[in-house]
Amino acid sequence: MRAPALIALFALLASLAACSKQSMEGYPTLLPMDEILTDQPLTPDPAPELEARADALRARADTMRSQ
């Protein structure tokens, strides 16, 4: 009964050690909450481009409905 518990413990410790050796490349840097929760608008403002895309999609949908 003691051997399976030791094997399981060894496997758990080995898996934890393997996970800790991974590099942090590719992960975004964390921002402070003060920068995230600001009321400043995004630069550049994405709204005009998104509205133009939405209008184009609506026009395309209307064209497809009328066919």
TALINLIN-V744720 format. One record per pair of residues at least 24 apart in sequence whose C-alpha atoms are under 10 Angstrom apart, sorted by the first residue. I is the first residue (numbers start at 1). J is the second residue. Records with the same first field share a line. If there is no record, write none. Layout:
I->J / J
This chain:
none
